[in-house]
Amino acid sequence: MIFDASILFQIAGIGIIVAMIHTILKQMGKEEIAHFATLVGFIIVLAIVINGLSDLFQKIKSVFLLQG
Amino acid sequence: MEIVQLVMIGIIASIFYLILQEFGAPIGYLIILVTSILIFSVVINHISDVFELIHNLGERASIEGMYIETILKIVGIAYLTELGSSLTKDAGLLSIATKIELAGKVFILVISIPIMTALLEAIINFLPVH
């Protein structure tokens, strides 16, 4: 396999776990902490995604001669 | 057969998206983003092969390098614009997607200015102007 698709499964797993935490905290009556947990999960996933995005943009720049 | 893998990645991503949508999580959008990145970064390797071929053909036909480079740049801008605008459309921001497309068109026009001026110069040279 040339490319790495495991990042997709990682993100889906993080998403499901964060959704579960959100639901449990909501049931416990701690809405603020639930929203905070969702936000933290989102930021973690975003940090993963941004790396891939910057790699892709570098590649596009080098292939399409878009330097400067 | 890379295409089978890409199609499977697309299907799996849509399943994950549907699951995460049920929870109402904003991470569903990041699934779309990651899938786009994965598919695009696979495709771009093959695009670079094709571009190498085009470069070689152009050199053999002794076409000036500037023209082929401009065409490659235009294709690159078109691909990037398409990626950005479709991702923005998926997030539901239709007006920003339209603006991105507008920006892409304008930049393509700006890049093609030297070729247009060269063409106009050629035409003016042909005309018998006193």
N, CA and C atoms of all chains as a GROMACS GRO file, in nm:
protein
  594
    1MET      N    1   0.086  -0.120   0.000
    1MET     CA    2   0.000   0.000   0.000
    1MET      C    3   0.089   0.124   0.000
    2ILE      N    4   0.066   0.210  -0.095
    2ILE     CA    5   0.152   0.327  -0.109
    2ILE      C    6   0.116   0.433  -0.004
    3PHE      N    7  -0.012   0.447   0.022
    3PHE     CA    8  -0.054   0.554   0.113
    3PHE      C    9  -0.108   0.493   0.241
    4ASP      N   10  -0.123   0.579   0.339
    4ASP     CA   11  -0.157   0.533   0.473
    4ASP      C   12  -0.301   0.572   0.504
    5ALA      N   13  -0.390   0.473   0.504
    5ALA     CA   14  -0.531   0.503   0.526
    5ALA      C   15  -0.569   0.490   0.672
    6SER      N   16  -0.470   0.454   0.758
    6SER     CA   17  -0.506   0.429   0.897
    6SER      C   18  -0.547   0.559   0.967
    7ILE      N   19  -0.506   0.672   0.911
    7ILE     CA   20  -0.543   0.802   0.970
    7ILE      C   21  -0.694   0.819   0.972
    8LEU      N   22  -0.759   0.762   0.868
    8LEU     CA   23  -0.905   0.770   0.860
    8LEU      C   24  -0.969   0.698   0.978
    9PHE      N   25  -0.918   0.576   1.005
    9PHE     CA   26  -0.974   0.498   1.116
    9PHE      C   27  -0.944   0.564   1.250
   10GLN      N   28  -0.823   0.620   1.260
   10GLN     CA   29  -0.787   0.692   1.382
   10GLN      C   30  -0.889   0.802   1.412
   11ILE      N   31  -0.917   0.882   1.309
   11ILE     CA   32  -1.005   0.997   1.330
   11ILE      C   33  -1.146   0.951   1.363
   12ALA      N   34  -1.192   0.847   1.293
   12ALA     CA   35  -1.326   0.796   1.322
   12ALA      C   36  -1.333   0.745   1.466
   13GLY      N   37  -1.226   0.675   1.511
   13GLY     CA   38  -1.224   0.625   1.648
   13GLY      C   39  -1.227   0.737   1.749
   14ILE      N   40  -1.143   0.839   1.725
   14ILE     CA   41  -1.143   0.954   1.817
   14ILE      C   42  -1.280   1.018   1.820
   15GLY      N   43  -1.341   1.030   1.703
   15GLY     CA   44  -1.473   1.093   1.697
   15GLY      C   45  -1.576   1.017   1.776
   16ILE      N   46  -1.577   0.885   1.761
   16ILE     CA   47  -1.677   0.804   1.832
   16ILE      C   48  -1.654   0.812   1.983
   17ILE      N   49  -1.526   0.804   2.024
   17ILE     CA   50  -1.496   0.809   2.168
   17ILE      C   51  -1.537   0.944   2.226
   18VAL      N   52  -1.505   1.051   2.152
   18VAL     CA   53  -1.540   1.184   2.201
   18VAL      C   54  -1.692   1.200   2.211
   19ALA      N   55  -1.764   1.144   2.114
   19ALA     CA   56  -1.910   1.152   2.118
   19ALA      C   57  -1.964   1.077   2.240
   20MET      N   58  -1.900   0.961   2.269
   20MET     CA   59  -1.943   0.885   2.387
   20MET      C   60  -1.919   0.965   2.515
   21ILE      N   61  -1.798   1.023   2.525
   21ILE     CA   62  -1.766   1.103   2.644
   21ILE      C   63  -1.866   1.218   2.659
   22HIS      N   64  -1.897   1.278   2.544
   22HIS     CA   65  -1.992   1.390   2.544
   22HIS      C   66  -2.126   1.345   2.600
   23THR      N   67  -2.173   1.230   2.550
   23THR     CA   68  -2.304   1.181   2.595
   23THR      C   69  -2.304   1.149   2.744
   24ILE      N   70  -2.196   1.082   2.789
   24ILE     CA   71  -2.190   1.042   2.931
   24ILE      C   72  -2.188   1.165   3.021
   25LEU      N   73  -2.104   1.263   2.983
   25LEU     CA   74  -2.095   1.384   3.065
   25LEU      C   75  -2.227   1.460   3.066
   26LYS      N   76  -2.298   1.453   2.953
   26LYS     CA   77  -2.426   1.522   2.946
   26LYS      C   78  -2.526   1.455   3.040
   27GLN      N   79  -2.522   1.319   3.040
   27GLN     CA   80  -2.613   1.246   3.128
   27GLN      C   81  -2.586   1.277   3.275
   28MET      N   82  -2.454   1.302   3.304
   28MET     CA   83  -2.419   1.334   3.442
   28MET      C   84  -2.455   1.477   3.478
   29GLY      N   85  -2.500   1.554   3.381
   29GLY     CA   86  -2.542   1.690   3.409
   29GLY      C   87  -2.430   1.791   3.408
   30LYS      N   88  -2.320   1.758   3.338
   30LYS     CA   89  -2.208   1.852   3.331
   30LYS      C   90  -2.190   1.898   3.186
   31GLU      N   91  -2.279   1.986   3.146
   31GLU     CA   92  -2.284   2.030   3.007
   31GLU      C   93  -2.156   2.100   2.964
   32GLU      N   94  -2.103   2.186   3.055
   32GLU     CA   95  -1.986   2.267   3.014
   32GLU      C   96  -1.867   2.177   2.986
   33ILE      N   97  -1.846   2.079   3.076
   33ILE     CA   98  -1.732   1.989   3.058
   33ILE      C   99  -1.752   1.905   2.932
   34ALA      N  100  -1.877   1.870   2.903
   34ALA     CA  101  -1.904   1.791   2.783
   34ALA      C  102  -1.864   1.868   2.658
   35HIS      N  103  -1.903   1.997   2.653
   35HIS     CA  104  -1.866   2.078   2.536
   35HIS      C  105  -1.716   2.094   2.528
   36PHE      N  106  -1.652   2.109   2.644
   36PHE     CA  107  -1.507   2.125   2.646
   36PHE      C  108  -1.438   2.000   2.593
   37ALA      N  109  -1.491   1.882   2.630
   37ALA     CA  110  -1.433   1.757   2.582
   37ALA      C  111  -1.445   1.747   2.430
   38THR      N  112  -1.561   1.786   2.378
   38THR     CA  113  -1.580   1.784   2.233
   38THR      C  114  -1.479   1.875   2.164
   39LEU      N  115  -1.459   1.992   2.224
   39LEU     CA  116  -1.367   2.089   2.165
   39LEU      C  117  -1.225   2.034   2.163
   40VAL      N  118  -1.184   1.972   2.274
   40VAL     CA  119  -1.048   1.917   2.281
   40VAL      C  120  -1.029   1.806   2.178
   41GLY      N  121  -1.130   1.718   2.167
   41GLY     CA  122  -1.121   1.613   2.065
   41GLY      C  123  -1.108   1.670   1.927
   42PHE      N  124  -1.186   1.773   1.898
   42PHE     CA  125  -1.180   1.838   1.767
   42PHE      C  126  -1.041   1.894   1.740
   43ILE      N  127  -0.982   1.957   1.843
   43ILE     CA  128  -0.850   2.018   1.824
   43ILE      C  129  -0.744   1.911   1.799
   44ILE      N  130  -0.754   1.798   1.872
   44ILE     CA  131  -0.657   1.690   1.851
   44ILE      C  132  -0.664   1.640   1.708
   45VAL      N  133  -0.787   1.615   1.661
   45VAL     CA  134  -0.802   1.564   1.525
   45VAL      C  135  -0.753   1.668   1.424
   46LEU      N  136  -0.783   1.795   1.453
   46LEU     CA  137  -0.741   1.901   1.362
   46LEU      C  138  -0.589   1.904   1.350
   47ALA      N  139  -0.519   1.881   1.462
   47ALA     CA  140  -0.372   1.880   1.458
   47ALA      C  141  -0.321   1.769   1.367
   48ILE      N  142  -0.392   1.654   1.367
   48ILE     CA  143  -0.351   1.546   1.276
   48ILE      C  144  -0.375   1.587   1.132
   49VAL      N  145  -0.495   1.645   1.108
   49VAL     CA  146  -0.535   1.672   0.971
   49VAL      C  147  -0.448   1.781   0.909
   50ILE      N  148  -0.412   1.880   0.990
   50ILE     CA  149  -0.337   1.993   0.935
   50ILE      C  150  -0.202   1.946   0.879
   51ASN      N  151  -0.140   1.848   0.949
   51ASN     CA  152  -0.013   1.794   0.898
   51ASN      C  153  -0.030   1.738   0.758
   52GLY      N  154  -0.135   1.655   0.742
   52GLY     CA  155  -0.159   1.596   0.611
   52GLY      C  156  -0.185   1.702   0.506
   53LEU      N  157  -0.261   1.805   0.548
   53LEU     CA  158  -0.296   1.910   0.451
   53LEU      C  159  -0.172   1.986   0.406
   54SER      N  160  -0.081   2.013   0.500
   54SER     CA  161   0.039   2.088   0.461
   54SER      C  162   0.128   2.002   0.371
   55ASP      N  163   0.136   1.871   0.400
   55ASP     CA  164   0.211   1.781   0.312
   55ASP      C  165   0.156   1.787   0.170
   56LEU      N  166   0.021   1.778   0.163
   56LEU     CA  167  -0.043   1.777   0.032
   56LEU      C  168  -0.014   1.906  -0.043
   57PHE      N  169  -0.020   2.020   0.028
   57PHE     CA  170   0.001   2.147  -0.040
   57PHE      C  171   0.146   2.160  -0.088
   58GLN      N  172   0.240   2.109  -0.006
   58GLN     CA  173   0.380   2.112  -0.051
   58GLN      C  174   0.397   2.031  -0.178
   59LYS      N  175   0.330   1.913  -0.180
   59LYS     CA  176   0.342   1.826  -0.297
   59LYS      C  177   0.284   1.894  -0.421
   60ILE      N  178   0.166   1.956  -0.401
   60ILE     CA  179   0.101   2.024  -0.514
   60ILE      C  180   0.192   2.135  -0.565
   61LYS      N  181   0.252   2.208  -0.471
   61LYS     CA  182   0.340   2.319  -0.512
   61LYS      C  183   0.456   2.267  -0.595
   62SER      N  184   0.516   2.153  -0.550
   62SER     CA  185   0.634   2.106  -0.622
   62SER      C  186   0.595   2.046  -0.757
   63VAL      N  187   0.476   1.983  -0.765
   63VAL     CA  188   0.440   1.920  -0.892
   63VAL      C  189   0.399   2.025  -0.994
   64PHE      N  190   0.323   2.124  -0.952
   64PHE     CA  191   0.268   2.219  -1.047
   64PHE      C  192   0.355   2.344  -1.063
   65LEU      N  193   0.480   2.339  -1.017
   65LEU     CA  194   0.575   2.449  -1.040
   65LEU      C  195   0.524   2.581  -0.986
   66LEU      N  196   0.456   2.576  -0.871
   66LEU     CA  197   0.395   2.699  -0.819
   66LEU      C  198   0.486   2.767  -0.717
   67GLN      N  199   0.617   2.757  -0.734
   67GLN     CA  200   0.704   2.824  -0.637
   67GLN      C  201   0.706   2.974  -0.662
   68GLY      N  202   0.649   3.045  -0.570
   68GLY     CA  203   0.650   3.190  -0.583
   68GLY      C  204   0.557   3.234  -0.685
   69MET      N  205  -0.401  -0.254  -0.841
   69MET     CA  206  -0.525  -0.178  -0.869
   69MET      C  207  -0.548  -0.077  -0.757
   70GLU      N  208  -0.490   0.041  -0.774
   70GLU     CA  209  -0.506   0.143  -0.672
   70GLU      C  210  -0.648   0.196  -0.667
   71ILE      N  211  -0.716   0.189  -0.780
   71ILE     CA  212  -0.849   0.250  -0.786
   71ILE      C  213  -0.945   0.180  -0.691
   72VAL      N  214  -0.926   0.046  -0.676
   72VAL     CA  215  -1.013  -0.029  -0.583
   72VAL      C  216  -0.994   0.024  -0.442
   73GLN      N  217  -0.865   0.047  -0.405
   73GLN     CA  218  -0.838   0.098  -0.270
   73GLN      C  219  -0.900   0.236  -0.250
   74LEU      N  220  -0.888   0.320  -0.354
   74LEU     CA  221  -0.944   0.456  -0.340
   74LEU      C  222  -1.095   0.450  -0.322
   75VAL      N  223  -1.160   0.365  -0.402
   75VAL     CA  224  -1.307   0.356  -0.392
   75VAL      C  225  -1.347   0.303  -0.255
   76MET      N  226  -1.271   0.203  -0.205
   76MET     CA  227  -1.303   0.150  -0.073
   76MET      C  228  -1.285   0.257   0.035
   77ILE      N  229  -1.177   0.337   0.021
   77ILE     CA  230  -1.156   0.446   0.118
   77ILE      C  231  -1.274   0.542   0.116
   78GLY      N  232  -1.323   0.573  -0.005
   78GLY     CA  233  -1.438   0.662  -0.015
   78GLY      C  234  -1.560   0.606   0.054
   79ILE      N  235  -1.586   0.477   0.031
   79ILE     CA  236  -1.706   0.415   0.090
   79ILE      C  237  -1.693   0.411   0.242
   80ILE      N  238  -1.574   0.370   0.291
   80ILE     CA  239  -1.554   0.363   0.436
   80ILE      C  240  -1.570   0.500   0.499
   81ALA      N  241  -1.515   0.602   0.430
   81ALA     CA  242  -1.526   0.738   0.483
   81ALA      C  243  -1.671   0.781   0.491
   82SER      N  244  -1.752   0.744   0.390
   82SER     CA  245  -1.892   0.787   0.397
   82SER      C  246  -1.965   0.715   0.509
   83ILE      N  247  -1.929   0.588   0.533
   83ILE     CA  248  -1.991   0.517   0.646
   83ILE      C  249  -1.957   0.586   0.778
   84PHE      N  250  -1.826   0.618   0.794
   84PHE     CA  251  -1.783   0.687   0.917
   84PHE      C  252  -1.854   0.821   0.931
   85TYR      N  253  -1.868   0.889   0.819
   85TYR     CA  254  -1.933   1.020   0.824
   85TYR      C  255  -2.077   1.007   0.873
   86LEU      N  256  -2.145   0.904   0.820
   86LEU     CA  257  -2.286   0.885   0.862
   86LEU      C  258  -2.294   0.852   1.010
   87ILE      N  259  -2.199   0.766   1.057
   87ILE     CA  260  -2.200   0.730   1.200
   87ILE      C  261  -2.177   0.854   1.286
   88LEU      N  262  -2.075   0.933   1.250
   88LEU     CA  263  -2.039   1.049   1.332
   88LEU      C  264  -2.145   1.157   1.324
   89GLN      N  265  -2.217   1.162   1.211
   89GLN     CA  266  -2.321   1.263   1.197
   89GLN      C  267  -2.433   1.239   1.298
   90GLU      N  268  -2.456   1.110   1.324
   90GLU     CA  269  -2.562   1.074   1.418
   90GLU      C  270  -2.536   1.134   1.556
   91PHE      N  271  -2.404   1.137   1.594
   91PHE     CA  272  -2.368   1.193   1.724
   91PHE      C  273  -2.369   1.346   1.721
   92GLY      N  274  -2.381   1.402   1.605
   92GLY     CA  275  -2.379   1.547   1.595
   92GLY      C  276  -2.244   1.608   1.621
   93ALA      N  277  -2.138   1.533   1.587
   93ALA     CA  278  -2.002   1.582   1.614
   93ALA      C  279  -1.950   1.658   1.492
   94PRO      N  280  -1.872   1.766   1.515
   94PRO     CA  281  -1.812   1.837   1.402
   94PRO      C  282  -1.695   1.762   1.342
   95ILE      N  283  -1.657   1.649   1.403
   95ILE     CA  284  -1.545   1.572   1.351
   95ILE      C  285  -1.582   1.506   1.218
   96GLY      N  286  -1.711   1.494   1.193
   96GLY     CA  287  -1.754   1.438   1.064
   96GLY      C  288  -1.697   1.513   0.947
   97TYR      N  289  -1.686   1.645   0.962
   97TYR     CA  290  -1.630   1.724   0.853
   97TYR      C  291  -1.483   1.693   0.832
   98LEU      N  292  -1.411   1.668   0.945
   98LEU     CA  293  -1.268   1.636   0.932
   98LEU      C  294  -1.249   1.504   0.859
   99ILE      N  295  -1.346   1.412   0.872
   99ILE     CA  296  -1.339   1.287   0.795
   99ILE      C  297  -1.339   1.320   0.646
  100ILE      N  298  -1.427   1.410   0.604
  100ILE     CA  299  -1.431   1.449   0.463
  100ILE      C  300  -1.296   1.506   0.422
  101LEU      N  301  -1.241   1.594   0.508
  101LEU     CA  302  -1.114   1.659   0.476
  101LEU      C  303  -1.004   1.556   0.458
  102VAL      N  304  -0.995   1.462   0.553
  102VAL     CA  305  -0.888   1.362   0.546
  102VAL      C  306  -0.903   1.274   0.423
  103THR      N  307  -1.027   1.238   0.390
  103THR     CA  308  -1.046   1.154   0.272
  103THR      C  309  -1.004   1.227   0.146
  104SER      N  310  -1.040   1.356   0.138
  104SER     CA  311  -0.997   1.434   0.021
  104SER      C  312  -0.846   1.437   0.012
  105ILE      N  313  -0.780   1.460   0.126
  105ILE     CA  314  -0.634   1.468   0.127
  105ILE      C  315  -0.573   1.336   0.081
  106LEU      N  316  -0.626   1.225   0.135
  106LEU     CA  317  -0.572   1.093   0.100
  106LEU      C  318  -0.583   1.069  -0.051
  107ILE      N  319  -0.704   1.088  -0.104
  107ILE     CA  320  -0.727   1.056  -0.245
  107ILE      C  321  -0.644   1.149  -0.332
  108PHE      N  322  -0.639   1.276  -0.295
  108PHE     CA  323  -0.567   1.373  -0.377
  108PHE      C  324  -0.418   1.343  -0.377
  109SER      N  325  -0.365   1.305  -0.259
  109SER     CA  326  -0.220   1.284  -0.254
  109SER      C  327  -0.181   1.155  -0.326
  110VAL      N  328  -0.275   1.062  -0.342
  110VAL     CA  329  -0.244   0.946  -0.427
  110VAL      C  330  -0.244   0.987  -0.573
  111VAL      N  331  -0.347   1.065  -0.609
  111VAL     CA  332  -0.363   1.100  -0.750
  111VAL      C  333  -0.248   1.188  -0.797
  112ILE      N  334  -0.195   1.272  -0.707
  112ILE     CA  335  -0.098   1.371  -0.752
  112ILE      C  336   0.033   1.306  -0.795
  113ASN      N  337   0.065   1.187  -0.738
  113ASN     CA  338   0.185   1.116  -0.784
  113ASN      C  339   0.173   1.082  -0.933
  114HIS      N  340   0.055   1.036  -0.973
  114HIS     CA  341   0.036   0.998  -1.113
  114HIS      C  342   0.032   1.121  -1.202
  115ILE      N  343  -0.027   1.229  -1.148
  115ILE     CA  344  -0.030   1.353  -1.227
  115ILE      C  345   0.113   1.399  -1.257
  116SER      N  346   0.203   1.383  -1.158
  116SER     CA  347   0.340   1.428  -1.182
  116SER      C  348   0.406   1.344  -1.291
  117ASP      N  349   0.372   1.214  -1.299
  117ASP     CA  350   0.424   1.132  -1.409
  117ASP      C  351   0.379   1.188  -1.544
  118VAL      N  352   0.247   1.217  -1.552
  118VAL     CA  353   0.192   1.267  -1.678
  118VAL      C  354   0.258   1.399  -1.716
  119PHE      N  355   0.285   1.483  -1.614
  119PHE     CA  356   0.345   1.612  -1.643
  119PHE      C  357   0.487   1.598  -1.693
  120GLU      N  358   0.557   1.496  -1.639
  120GLU     CA  359   0.692   1.472  -1.689
  120GLU      C  360   0.688   1.438  -1.838
  121LEU      N  361   0.590   1.355  -1.874
  121LEU     CA  362   0.574   1.320  -2.015
  121LEU      C  363   0.548   1.444  -2.099
  122ILE      N  364   0.458   1.530  -2.050
  122ILE     CA  365   0.425   1.651  -2.127
  122ILE      C  366   0.548   1.738  -2.143
  123HIS      N  367   0.628   1.748  -2.034
  123HIS     CA  368   0.751   1.828  -2.040
  123HIS      C  369   0.845   1.773  -2.147
  124ASN      N  370   0.863   1.640  -2.144
  124ASN     CA  371   0.954   1.580  -2.242
  124ASN      C  372   0.907   1.603  -2.384
  125LEU      N  373   0.776   1.584  -2.406
  125LEU     CA  374   0.722   1.604  -2.541
  125LEU      C  375   0.744   1.748  -2.585
  126GLY      N  376   0.720   1.842  -2.494
  126GLY     CA  377   0.737   1.983  -2.529
  126GLY      C  378   0.881   2.014  -2.562
  127GLU      N  379   0.974   1.954  -2.485
  127GLU     CA  380   1.115   1.979  -2.514
  127GLU      C  381   1.153   1.923  -2.650
  128ARG      N  382   1.098   1.806  -2.681
  128ARG     CA  383   1.132   1.744  -2.808
  128ARG      C  384   1.075   1.825  -2.924
  129ALA      N  385   0.958   1.884  -2.904
  129ALA     CA  386   0.899   1.966  -3.009
  129ALA      C  387   0.954   2.108  -3.004
  130SER      N  388   1.054   2.130  -2.916
  130SER     CA  389   1.119   2.260  -2.900
  130SER      C  390   1.018   2.374  -2.887
  131ILE      N  391   0.917   2.350  -2.801
  131ILE     CA  392   0.826   2.458  -2.763
  131ILE      C  393   0.893   2.536  -2.651
  132GLU      N  394   0.873   2.665  -2.649
  132GLU     CA  395   0.937   2.746  -2.547
  132GLU      C  396   0.888   2.703  -2.407
  133GLY      N  397   0.981   2.696  -2.311
  133GLY     CA  398   0.948   2.641  -2.180
  133GLY      C  399   0.840   2.719  -2.108
  134MET      N  400   0.835   2.848  -2.135
  134MET     CA  401   0.741   2.934  -2.063
  134MET      C  402   0.597   2.890  -2.084
  135TYR      N  403   0.565   2.848  -2.206
  135TYR     CA  404   0.425   2.815  -2.237
  135TYR      C  405   0.379   2.692  -2.159
  136ILE      N  406   0.463   2.587  -2.162
  136ILE     CA  407   0.423   2.464  -2.092
  136ILE      C  408   0.416   2.488  -1.942
  137GLU      N  409   0.513   2.567  -1.890
  137GLU     CA  410   0.508   2.596  -1.746
  137GLU      C  411   0.380   2.669  -1.709
  138THR      N  412   0.339   2.762  -1.796
  138THR     CA  413   0.216   2.835  -1.767
  138THR      C  414   0.096   2.741  -1.765
  139ILE      N  415   0.096   2.647  -1.861
  139ILE     CA  416  -0.018   2.553  -1.865
  139ILE      C  417  -0.020   2.469  -1.738
  140LEU      N  418   0.098   2.423  -1.696
  140LEU     CA  419   0.103   2.341  -1.574
  140LEU      C  420   0.053   2.421  -1.454
  141LYS      N  421   0.096   2.547  -1.447
  141LYS     CA  422   0.051   2.630  -1.335
  141LYS      C  423  -0.100   2.645  -1.337
  142ILE      N  424  -0.156   2.666  -1.456
  142ILE     CA  425  -0.301   2.685  -1.465
  142ILE      C  426  -0.374   2.559  -1.420
  143VAL      N  427  -0.322   2.443  -1.462
  143VAL     CA  428  -0.387   2.318  -1.420
  143VAL      C  429  -0.378   2.302  -1.268
  144GLY      N  430  -0.261   2.340  -1.212
  144GLY     CA  431  -0.245   2.330  -1.067
  144GLY      C  432  -0.342   2.419  -0.994
  145ILE      N  433  -0.355   2.543  -1.041
  145ILE     CA  434  -0.449   2.635  -0.975
  145ILE      C  435  -0.591   2.581  -0.985
  146ALA      N  436  -0.624   2.522  -1.101
  146ALA     CA  437  -0.759   2.470  -1.118
  146ALA      C  438  -0.785   2.356  -1.019
  147TYR      N  439  -0.686   2.266  -1.004
  147TYR     CA  440  -0.705   2.155  -0.911
  147TYR      C  441  -0.722   2.207  -0.768
  148LEU      N  442  -0.634   2.299  -0.727
  148LEU     CA  443  -0.640   2.351  -0.590
  148LEU      C  444  -0.773   2.420  -0.565
  149THR      N  445  -0.816   2.501  -0.664
  149THR     CA  446  -0.941   2.574  -0.647
  149THR      C  447  -1.058   2.479  -0.633
  150GLU      N  448  -1.055   2.374  -0.716
  150GLU     CA  449  -1.163   2.275  -0.709
  150GLU      C  450  -1.169   2.210  -0.572
  151LEU      N  451  -1.049   2.172  -0.522
  151LEU     CA  452  -1.042   2.109  -0.388
  151LEU      C  453  -1.101   2.201  -0.282
  152GLY      N  454  -1.052   2.324  -0.281
  152GLY     CA  455  -1.096   2.418  -0.178
  152GLY      C  456  -1.244   2.448  -0.187
  153SER      N  457  -1.292   2.470  -0.309
  153SER     CA  458  -1.432   2.512  -0.322
  153SER      C  459  -1.525   2.396  -0.289
  154SER      N  460  -1.486   2.272  -0.326
  154SER     CA  461  -1.578   2.163  -0.294
  154SER      C  462  -1.579   2.134  -0.144
  155LEU      N  463  -1.461   2.150  -0.080
  155LEU     CA  464  -1.459   2.129   0.066
  155LEU      C  465  -1.543   2.235   0.136
  156THR      N  466  -1.533   2.360   0.087
  156THR     CA  467  -1.611   2.466   0.149
  156THR      C  468  -1.760   2.444   0.126
  157LYS      N  469  -1.793   2.393   0.007
  157LYS     CA  470  -1.934   2.365  -0.022
  157LYS      C  471  -1.987   2.257   0.072
  158ASP      N  472  -1.903   2.157   0.102
  158ASP     CA  473  -1.946   2.050   0.192
  158ASP      C  474  -1.978   2.103   0.330
  159ALA      N  475  -1.902   2.207   0.372
  159ALA     CA  476  -1.929   2.265   0.503
  159ALA      C  477  -2.053   2.354   0.501
  160GLY      N  478  -2.110   2.375   0.381
  160GLY     CA  479  -2.232   2.453   0.370
  160GLY      C  480  -2.210   2.601   0.345
  161LEU      N  481  -2.084   2.640   0.316
  161LEU     CA  482  -2.055   2.782   0.292
  161LEU      C  483  -2.048   2.808   0.142
  162LEU      N  484  -2.165   2.815   0.082
  162LEU     CA  485  -2.172   2.824  -0.064
  162LEU      C  486  -2.112   2.955  -0.115
  163SER      N  487  -2.132   3.064  -0.039
  163SER     CA  488  -2.085   3.194  -0.090
  163SER      C  489  -1.932   3.199  -0.089
  164ILE      N  490  -1.870   3.140   0.015
  164ILE     CA  491  -1.724   3.139   0.019
  164ILE      C  492  -1.668   3.051  -0.091
  165ALA      N  493  -1.738   2.939  -0.120
  165ALA     CA  494  -1.694   2.853  -0.231
  165ALA      C  495  -1.694   2.930  -0.362
  166THR      N  496  -1.799   3.012  -0.383
  166THR     CA  497  -1.805   3.091  -0.506
  166THR      C  498  -1.690   3.190  -0.511
  167LYS      N  499  -1.656   3.250  -0.396
  167LYS     CA  500  -1.546   3.346  -0.394
  167LYS      C  501  -1.413   3.278  -0.426
  168ILE      N  502  -1.395   3.155  -0.372
  168ILE     CA  503  -1.271   3.083  -0.401
  168ILE      C  504  -1.259   3.056  -0.550
  169GLU      N  505  -1.372   3.018  -0.612
  169GLU     CA  506  -1.368   2.991  -0.756
  169GLU      C  507  -1.335   3.118  -0.832
  170LEU      N  508  -1.393   3.229  -0.787
  170LEU     CA  509  -1.363   3.358  -0.852
  170LEU      C  510  -1.214   3.389  -0.843
  171ALA      N  511  -1.157   3.367  -0.722
  171ALA     CA  512  -1.014   3.395  -0.704
  171ALA      C  513  -0.931   3.307  -0.797
  172GLY      N  514  -0.971   3.180  -0.810
  172GLY     CA  515  -0.898   3.091  -0.901
  172GLY      C  516  -0.902   3.140  -1.043
  173LYS      N  517  -1.020   3.183  -1.088
  173LYS     CA  518  -1.031   3.233  -1.225
  173LYS      C  519  -0.942   3.354  -1.245
  174VAL      N  520  -0.945   3.446  -1.148
  174VAL     CA  521  -0.866   3.569  -1.162
  174VAL      C  522  -0.717   3.535  -1.169
  175PHE      N  523  -0.672   3.440  -1.083
  175PHE     CA  524  -0.528   3.408  -1.083
  175PHE      C  525  -0.488   3.339  -1.213
  176ILE      N  526  -0.578   3.256  -1.267
  176ILE     CA  527  -0.548   3.193  -1.396
  176ILE      C  528  -0.531   3.301  -1.502
  177LEU      N  529  -0.620   3.399  -1.498
  177LEU     CA  530  -0.612   3.509  -1.596
  177LEU      C  531  -0.481   3.584  -1.581
  178VAL      N  532  -0.442   3.611  -1.455
  178VAL     CA  533  -0.319   3.686  -1.430
  178VAL      C  534  -0.198   3.608  -1.481
  179ILE      N  535  -0.199   3.476  -1.459
  179ILE     CA  536  -0.084   3.395  -1.502
  179ILE      C  537  -0.075   3.391  -1.654
  180SER      N  538  -0.191   3.398  -1.721
  180SER     CA  539  -0.186   3.385  -1.867
  180SER      C  540  -0.162   3.518  -1.937
  181ILE      N  541  -0.137   3.625  -1.860
  181ILE     CA  542  -0.114   3.755  -1.924
  181ILE      C  543   0.006   3.755  -2.020
  182PRO      N  544   0.124   3.697  -1.980
  182PRO     CA  545   0.238   3.700  -2.073
  182PRO      C  546   0.208   3.632  -2.206
  183ILE      N  547   0.136   3.519  -2.201
  183ILE     CA  548   0.105   3.450  -2.327
  183ILE      C  549   0.013   3.535  -2.413
  184MET      N  550  -0.083   3.602  -2.348
  184MET     CA  551  -0.177   3.684  -2.424
  184MET      C  552  -0.103   3.800  -2.490
  185THR      N  553  -0.010   3.861  -2.415
  185THR     CA  554   0.064   3.972  -2.475
  185THR      C  555   0.151   3.922  -2.590
  186ALA      N  556   0.211   3.802  -2.574
  186ALA     CA  557   0.291   3.749  -2.683
  186ALA      C  558   0.206   3.727  -2.807
  187LEU      N  559   0.085   3.676  -2.785
  187LEU     CA  560  -0.007   3.652  -2.898
  187LEU      C  561  -0.042   3.783  -2.966
  188LEU      N  562  -0.072   3.885  -2.885
  188LEU     CA  563  -0.110   4.014  -2.943
  188LEU      C  564   0.006   4.074  -3.021
  189GLU      N  565   0.128   4.060  -2.966
  189GLU     CA  566   0.248   4.109  -3.037
  189GLU      C  567   0.260   4.041  -3.173
  190ALA      N  568   0.240   3.910  -3.175
  190ALA     CA  569   0.252   3.836  -3.300
  190ALA      C  570   0.149   3.885  -3.401
  191ILE      N  571   0.025   3.905  -3.353
  191ILE     CA  572  -0.080   3.949  -3.444
  191ILE      C  573  -0.048   4.088  -3.498
  192ILE      N  574   0.002   4.176  -3.410
  192ILE     CA  575   0.032   4.312  -3.454
  192ILE      C  576   0.147   4.311  -3.555
  193ASN      N  577   0.243   4.219  -3.535
  193ASN     CA  578   0.353   4.210  -3.631
  193ASN      C  579   0.305   4.163  -3.767
  194PHE      N  580   0.203   4.077  -3.768
  194PHE     CA  581   0.151   4.029  -3.896
  194PHE      C  582   0.081   4.140  -3.972
  195LEU      N  583   0.010   4.225  -3.899
  195LEU     CA  584  -0.072   4.326  -3.965
  195LEU      C  585   0.016   4.431  -4.032
  196PRO      N  586  -0.021   4.472  -4.150
  196PRO     CA  587   0.054   4.578  -4.218
  196PRO      C  588   0.015   4.715  -4.163
  197VAL      N  589   0.077   4.752  -4.052
  197VAL     CA  590   0.044   4.881  -3.991
  197VAL      C  591   0.143   4.985  -4.042
  198HIS      N  592   0.093   5.101  -4.077
  198HIS     CA  593   0.187   5.204  -4.123
  198HIS      C  594   0.228   5.291  -4.006
   0.00000   0.00000   0.00000
